[in-house]
Amino acid sequence: MKIKLLLAFSFWMLVMAVSCNKDDISFDAPSQQLSFSRDTVFCDTVYHQVRSETYAVKVYNNEDKDILIPRIHLEKGASSLYKINVDGKPGYDFKDVPLRKKDSLYIFVEIAPEATGPEAIAEDKILFESPAGQQNVVLFSVVQDAEFFIKTPSNPNILTSDATWNNNKAKIIYGDLTIDQNVILNIQPGTKVYFHKNSGMKVLQGATLNINGTLTNNVTLRGDRNDPAYDTIPKNWNSIKMEAGSTLNMNYARLFGGTKGLEMKQANATISNSFIHNFQEYGIYSIGSTITARNLVMNNCGESAIGIFRGGTYNLTHCTIANYSDLLQSYNRNGIFATNEWKNESNQTEQGALIINVRNSIVYSDRENAVFFEQTPGQLFNFTIENCLLKYSNQSEAGFMDTAPSVIQLVKNQDPLFVNYFAAQMNLRVKQNSPAIGKGNIAVAATVPTDIAGISRTSNPTLGAYQYQ
């Protein structure tokens, strides 16, 4: 009984001590300016009526006293597109906010705007009023109007008639968007196509996908997380699946940040002046397809920039195919992988003839070999590597000899000296002392007379997609 009384007495003494300490706290007006974890919040690009992710700002009291911040508020008040939460309380105007000495508080920021045009800037400020002076944290975001394509149990999300997408609204895809058989989808210059997590596009038999970008107005296809940090992160969306008998025509497009870029099965593609990079598995995953690519730039794909299975026909001219991904170090990170075989969904092996021609190109990676050819006995496997810079250290693993008649004017194992191959600032132009300069075949260059930036290469052609100037 005495023990119980003692415990009860101790508990009440503790409660009284805490109460006394709380009552004894006195908060003064700030005499110094506050400090912040950031002075500007760049919010993700956001879409019409879609709430952004939440961003945090920490506010620090560096004084040796407890303070009351007289006022924290949004400059635009209740009309602001932004919403803030100060130390756990939502609103837009806060008075006498307490902050203990040498302590901090969180302000959480988000935006769910109304678009007033194709693209606009949303700006506001969080203002801090005190005797020490007014301070602010700037809020900034790009707001895009958007058109949504959402797959649900009652909406299979299928384009059943020809359509043209232009750049007046971003296109946001949730779940798979399917282009029905024999339907044509044209995507016009400057259009932005965003895929939500685990979303993609399917192009069925006989359908055509035309991606019509220009030098000054690329078409962008990527995940719907627009914070710059996501530019270098793969697996934000799935892939564009081209089914048997479908057709892709792609010019001046930029695909990045998914699991596979183009997933092609017995499909046909013409790819020009485009970028495919930062994919978890393959930039191009092709099964028995026909692909012609010119001025194609690829980098940072886990398994291989281009993966070729069960044969097909491939003509790659003035392409820059690299693989340097630090993020995907546990993967193979090939430039080109090609084989006659493929295991189908039933785990049965299918085979097909393969023809691959790589001309005036760079195929390079930070691995020992950038190219792996696996020829199946009894199957046709014809290849030509002409006037190319190739990372090629192990002939047995590469699957061919560099003395083969179909290997012509090879620049072997020389660093192409890219300007910057890191994912965040990718620039696969070559430096002035690159061994790729002037090594292209002039007749081949004449078939692709301008580089990906519109520069003539009809004389002294540089290998790869960029002509050195």
C-alpha positions in Angstrom: 0.0 0.0 0.0 2.9 2.4 0.9 4.5 1.6 -2.5 1.3 2.5 -4.3 0.9 5.8 -2.3 4.5 6.6 -3.1 4.1 6.0 -6.8 0.9 8.1 -6.9 2.6 10.9 -5.0 5.6 10.8 -7.4 3.3 10.9 -10.4 1.4 14.0 -9.2 4.7 15.7 -8.3 5.9 15.1 -11.9 2.6 16.4 -13.4 2.9 19.5 -11.2 6.5 20.0 -12.2 5.7 19.8 -15.9 2.8 22.1 -15.4 4.9 24.6 -13.6 7.6 24.5 -16.2 5.0 25.0 -19.0 3.5 28.0 -17.1 6.9 29.5 -16.5 7.7 29.7 -20.3 7.7 33.2 -21.5 7.9 34.0 -25.2 9.5 37.3 -26.4 9.4 39.2 -29.6 12.2 38.1 -32.1 15.3 40.4 -32.0 17.1 38.6 -34.8 16.0 37.4 -38.2 14.9 33.8 -38.6 16.8 31.4 -40.8 15.3 28.8 -43.2 16.2 25.4 -44.7 15.6 26.9 -48.2 14.7 30.4 -49.4 12.8 29.1 -52.5 10.4 26.2 -52.9 10.4 25.0 -56.5 7.3 22.8 -56.6 6.9 20.0 -59.1 5.3 20.9 -62.4 1.6 20.5 -61.6 -1.5 19.9 -63.6 -5.0 21.4 -63.6 -6.7 20.5 -60.3 -4.1 17.9 -59.4 -2.5 18.4 -56.0 1.3 18.4 -55.9 3.4 16.4 -53.5 4.2 18.1 -50.2 7.3 20.2 -49.7 8.8 21.1 -46.4 10.6 24.3 -45.2 12.2 24.3 -41.7 12.2 27.6 -39.8 15.0 28.1 -37.3 15.2 30.2 -34.1 18.8 30.9 -33.6 18.3 33.1 -30.5 18.9 32.1 -26.8 15.3 32.9 -26.0 11.8 31.5 -26.8 10.1 33.7 -29.3 6.6 34.4 -30.7 6.7 35.1 -34.4 4.0 37.8 -34.8 2.7 36.7 -38.2 3.3 34.0 -40.8 1.1 34.3 -43.9 0.8 33.8 -47.7 1.3 37.0 -49.5 -1.8 36.4 -51.7 -3.8 35.2 -48.7 -6.9 33.1 -49.3 -6.7 33.6 -53.0 -3.3 31.9 -53.3 -3.0 28.7 -55.3 -0.8 27.4 -52.5 -1.7 25.8 -49.2 0.5 25.8 -46.2 0.6 24.0 -42.9 2.5 25.7 -40.0 3.6 23.4 -37.2 0.7 21.0 -37.8 -2.1 23.6 -38.5 -3.5 24.2 -42.0 -4.3 27.7 -43.1 -3.0 30.8 -44.9 -2.5 33.3 -42.0 -1.0 32.5 -38.6 -0.5 34.9 -35.6 1.9 34.6 -32.7 3.5 31.3 -33.6 5.7 30.1 -30.8 9.2 28.8 -31.4 11.5 27.6 -28.6 15.1 28.8 -28.4 17.6 27.0 -30.7 14.6 25.0 -32.1 12.8 24.8 -35.4 9.3 24.3 -36.8 8.1 22.8 -40.1 6.0 24.6 -42.8 4.5 22.2 -45.3 3.7 23.5 -48.8 1.6 22.1 -51.6 -0.3 23.4 -54.6 -3.5 22.3 -56.4 -4.0 24.9 -59.1 -6.6 25.9 -61.7 -4.9 26.2 -65.1 -5.6 29.4 -67.0 -3.8 28.3 -70.2 -1.5 25.6 -71.7 1.3 26.6 -69.3 1.7 29.3 -66.7 3.9 30.2 -63.7 2.4 30.1 -60.2 4.2 32.3 -57.7 3.6 33.4 -54.1 5.6 34.0 -50.9 5.4 32.9 -47.3 5.9 36.2 -45.4 7.4 36.3 -41.9 6.6 39.5 -40.0 8.5 40.5 -36.8 10.3 43.4 -35.2 13.5 42.1 -36.7 12.1 42.8 -40.2 10.0 41.1 -42.9 11.4 37.9 -44.4 10.0 35.6 -47.1 10.3 32.2 -48.7 9.4 32.2 -52.4 7.0 29.6 -53.8 7.3 28.8 -57.5 5.7 26.2 -59.8 4.9 25.6 -63.4 1.2 24.9 -64.0 0.0 23.0 -67.0 -3.4 22.4 -68.3 -3.9 18.7 -68.8 -6.1 16.1 -70.5 -6.4 12.8 -68.6 -6.6 9.3 -69.9 -7.6 7.0 -67.0 -8.1 3.3 -67.2 -10.8 2.0 -64.8 -12.9 -1.2 -64.6 -15.6 0.6 -66.6 -13.2 2.4 -68.9 -10.7 0.3 -70.8 -9.0 3.5 -72.0 -8.8 2.7 -75.7 -8.5 5.1 -78.6 -10.9 3.7 -81.2 -10.5 6.3 -83.9 -7.7 8.4 -85.3 -6.6 11.2 -83.1 -4.1 14.1 -83.0 -2.5 15.4 -79.8 -1.1 18.9 -79.7 0.7 20.9 -77.1 -2.2 22.9 -75.8 -2.6 20.4 -72.9 -0.3 17.9 -71.3 -1.5 14.3 -71.7 -1.6 12.4 -68.4 -2.0 8.6 -68.6 -3.2 6.5 -65.7 -3.0 2.8 -66.4 -2.5 1.6 -70.0 -3.7 3.7 -72.9 -4.4 1.4 -75.9 -4.3 2.5 -79.5 -6.8 0.2 -81.2 -6.2 -1.8 -84.3 -5.7 0.2 -87.5 -6.0 3.5 -85.5 -3.5 6.3 -86.0 -2.3 8.6 -83.2 -0.3 11.7 -84.2 1.6 13.5 -81.4 2.5 17.0 -82.6 5.5 19.1 -81.8 6.0 20.2 -78.2 3.4 17.8 -76.7 4.2 16.4 -73.3 3.0 12.9 -72.5 3.2 11.9 -68.8 2.7 8.4 -67.5 1.7 7.7 -63.9 3.4 4.9 -61.9 2.8 1.5 -63.5 1.2 3.1 -66.6 2.1 2.8 -70.3 0.9 2.7 -73.8 -0.1 -0.2 -76.1 -0.2 0.1 -79.9 -2.1 -2.8 -81.4 -1.8 -4.7 -84.7 -2.1 -2.4 -87.7 -2.1 0.8 -85.5 0.4 3.6 -86.1 2.0 5.9 -83.6 3.5 9.0 -85.2 5.6 11.2 -82.8 6.2 14.3 -84.8 8.7 16.5 -82.8 11.0 19.1 -84.3 14.5 20.3 -83.5 13.1 23.3 -81.5 10.0 21.6 -80.2 10.6 18.0 -79.0 7.9 15.6 -77.9 8.5 14.5 -74.3 7.4 11.1 -73.0 8.2 10.5 -69.3 6.8 9.8 -65.8 4.4 12.3 -64.3 6.7 13.3 -61.5 8.2 16.5 -62.8 10.5 17.4 -60.0 14.0 17.6 -61.6 15.2 14.8 -59.2 13.1 12.3 -61.2 14.8 13.1 -64.5 17.6 10.7 -63.5 15.5 8.0 -61.8 14.2 5.0 -63.8 11.0 2.9 -63.3 8.6 5.8 -62.9 6.4 4.3 -65.7 6.3 1.1 -67.7 6.8 1.3 -71.5 5.4 1.9 -75.0 4.4 -1.5 -76.3 4.3 -2.0 -80.0 2.4 -5.1 -80.8 2.9 -7.3 -83.9 2.2 -5.5 -87.1 2.2 -2.0 -85.5 4.2 0.9 -86.8 6.2 3.7 -85.0 7.5 6.8 -86.7 9.4 8.9 -84.1 11.2 12.1 -84.8 12.7 14.5 -82.2 11.3 12.7 -79.2 12.7 12.3 -75.7 11.8 9.2 -73.8 13.1 8.6 -70.3 12.6 7.4 -66.7 10.6 4.1 -67.2 11.2 0.4 -67.0 11.5 -0.2 -70.8 11.3 2.6 -73.4 10.1 1.0 -76.6 8.9 -2.6 -76.2 8.5 -4.0 -79.7 7.3 -7.4 -80.8 7.4 -8.0 -84.6 6.8 -4.3 -85.1 8.3 -1.7 -87.4 9.9 1.5 -86.3 11.7 4.5 -87.9 13.4 6.5 -85.2 15.2 9.8 -86.0 16.8 12.6 -83.9 15.6 11.2 -80.6 16.8 10.5 -77.0 16.1 7.4 -75.1 17.7 7.2 -71.6 17.4 6.3 -68.0 15.4 3.0 -68.2 15.5 0.3 -65.6 15.9 -2.6 -68.1 16.0 -1.6 -71.8 15.8 1.6 -73.8 14.6 -0.5 -76.8 13.5 -4.0 -76.2 12.9 -5.7 -79.6 11.6 -9.1 -80.5 11.9 -10.0 -84.2 11.2 -6.4 -85.3 12.5 -4.1 -88.0 14.1 -0.8 -86.8 15.8 1.9 -88.7 17.4 4.5 -86.4 19.3 7.7 -87.4 20.7 10.3 -85.0 19.6 8.3 -82.0 21.1 9.1 -78.6 20.9 6.5 -75.8 22.4 6.3 -72.3 21.9 4.7 -68.8 19.7 1.6 -69.3 20.1 -1.3 -66.8 20.3 -4.4 -69.0 21.1 -2.8 -72.4 20.4 0.4 -74.3 19.2 -1.9 -77.2 18.1 -5.5 -76.5 17.5 -7.6 -79.6 15.8 -11.0 -79.3 14.5 -13.6 -81.8 16.2 -11.8 -84.7 14.8 -9.1 -86.9 16.4 -6.4 -89.1 18.2 -3.4 -87.6 19.9 -0.5 -89.3 21.6 2.0 -86.9 23.3 5.0 -88.5 25.0 7.9 -86.8 23.8 6.7 -83.4 25.4 7.4 -80.0 24.7 4.4 -77.7 26.3 4.7 -74.3 25.8 3.1 -70.9 27.3 4.6 -67.7 24.6 4.3 -65.1 25.9 4.3 -61.5 22.4 3.8 -60.2 22.1 0.5 -62.1 25.5 -1.0 -61.3 24.2 -4.4 -60.6 22.8 -4.7 -64.1 24.6 -5.7 -67.3 24.5 -2.2 -68.8 25.3 -3.2 -72.4 25.2 -0.9 -75.3 23.7 -3.5 -77.8 22.7 -7.1 -76.9 21.6 -9.2 -79.8 20.5 -12.9 -80.1 18.5 -15.1 -82.4 16.5 -16.5 -79.5 13.7 -15.5 -77.2 11.6 -17.3 -74.5 8.0 -16.5 -74.9 5.4 -16.1 -72.2 5.0 -19.9 -72.0 8.8 -20.3 -71.5 9.2 -21.8 -74.9 12.2 -20.9 -77.0 11.5 -19.1 -80.3 14.2 -18.3 -82.9 14.6 -16.0 -85.9 17.1 -14.7 -88.5 18.9 -11.6 -87.5 20.5 -8.8 -89.6 22.1 -5.8 -87.9 24.1 -3.0 -89.5 25.8 -0.4 -87.3 27.4 2.5 -89.2 29.2 5.7 -88.3 28.1 5.2 -84.7 29.5 5.1 -81.2 28.8 2.2 -78.9 30.4 2.6 -75.6 30.0 1.9 -71.9 31.9 1.6 -68.6 31.8 -2.2 -68.9 34.4 -4.3 -70.6 32.3 -4.9 -73.7 29.6 -2.6 -75.0 28.3 -5.2 -77.6 27.2 -8.8 -77.0 26.2 -11.0 -80.0 24.8 -14.4 -79.3 24.4 -16.4 -82.5 22.2 -19.5 -82.4 23.7 -22.5 -84.5 21.7 -22.9 -87.7 20.2 -19.4 -87.6 21.2 -16.5 -89.8 23.1 -13.8 -87.9 24.5 -11.3 -90.3 26.1 -8.1 -89.0 28.1 -5.2 -90.3 30.0 -2.7 -88.0 31.3 0.0 -90.3 33.3 3.1 -89.2 32.3 2.8 -85.5 33.9 3.6 -82.2 33.4 0.5 -80.1 34.2 -0.6 -76.5 35.4 -4.1 -77.3 37.8 -5.7 -74.9 36.8 -9.4 -74.9 36.1 -11.0 -78.3 34.8 -14.3 -76.9 32.2 -12.4 -74.8 31.4 -10.0 -77.7 30.6 -13.0 -79.9 32.6 -11.9 -83.0 36.1 -11.1 -84.0 37.2 -7.6 -84.8 39.1 -9.1 -87.8 35.8 -10.3 -89.4 35.2 -9.0 -93.0 32.0 -7.3 -91.7 34.0 -5.2 -89.2 35.2 -2.2 -91.2 37.4 0.7 -90.0 36.8 0.0 -86.3 38.0 2.6 -83.7 38.5 0.2 -80.9 38.5 0.8 -77.1 39.2 4.5 -77.4 37.3 6.8 -75.0 35.0 8.9 -77.2 35.5 11.8 -74.7 31.9 12.8 -74.2 31.3 16.3 -72.8 29.2 14.9 -70.0 27.8 11.5 -69.7 26.3 11.8 -66.2 22.6 11.4 -66.1 21.8 14.7 -64.5 23.6 16.7 -67.2 23.8 14.3 -70.1 25.6 15.8 -73.0 26.9 13.2 -75.4 28.6 15.6 -77.8 32.3 14.9 -78.1 35.2 17.1 -77.0 37.6 18.6 -79.5 40.2 15.9 -79.1 37.8 13.0 -79.5 38.9 10.0 -81.6 35.4 10.0 -83.1 36.0 13.2 -85.1 36.5 12.8 -88.8 36.2 9.0 -88.7 32.9 8.6 -90.4 32.3 7.2 -93.8 31.4 10.1 -96.1 29.0 8.1 -98.2 27.2 6.8 -95.1 27.1 10.4 -93.7 25.5 11.6 -96.9 22.4 9.4 -96.1 22.0 11.4 -92.8 23.4 14.7 -93.9 22.6 16.7 -90.8 23.2 15.7 -87.2 20.7 15.7 -84.3 21.2 19.4 -83.8 20.7 20.3 -87.4 24.4 20.7 -88.2 25.8 19.5 -91.6 28.1 16.5 -91.6 28.6 16.1 -95.3 32.4 16.6 -94.8 34.7 15.3 -92.1 31.8 13.4 -90.4 32.1 12.7 -86.7 30.9 9.3 -85.5 27.7 9.3 -83.5 24.6 11.5 -83.5 26.5 14.8 -83.0 28.8 16.5 -85.6 31.8 18.2 -83.9 32.1 21.9 -84.8 
